[in-house]
């Protein structure tokens, strides 16, 4: 499958690398590919070790993809998806793994609430795109490799309006090694998983590392 991962940060790199390991054809989308590489830093070093992973503009990456992953910073996701282009996203499954956060007192305030979420705003802005909210309740390393958590039988959630899109997302998650995928229902259920980040951050402070996840015992 051709997968476009929008975003060159830690989340985008972790997922793009994992998809490539699994045999998918991967392109990373960014606003200005030449500028991204010219800056050097983490992305350029990472990309130099993975020449099979292309880098392209948001629009070019999305246009050529079968499935698109929004791994941009949540506060910039709608702008990045606008740059990708509604026509390039139409009909495609879009995995939204982003969290919208505003820093306060050293910890982020989560943008989701009881009446809206980033996942819903993306679906409203791109009604012809099949949005599935998933993976945002864990660190990017665990997103890509759930076996990093002892036991590995922990829960990943999917939220979305399109049953077939959630099936595609679930198959990809299982290919990545996620063994417990829980369908929460429509895209409005993204409110719950996005607000869960506040709890995740407190757990992170308590355990002192990122390699943990939640399990829904049932």
Secondary structure, 3 states (H helix, E strand, C coil): CEEEEECCCHHHHHHHHHHHHCCCEEEEEECCHHHHHHCCHHHHHHHHCCCCCEEEEHHHHHHCCCEEEECCCHHHHHHHHHHHCHHHHCCCEEEECCCCEEEECCEEEECCCCCCCHHHHHHHHCCCCEEEEECCCCCHHHHHCHHHCCCCCCEEEEEECCHHHHHHHHHHHHHHCCCEEEEEECHHHHHHHHHHHHHHHHHHHHHCCCCCCCCCCC
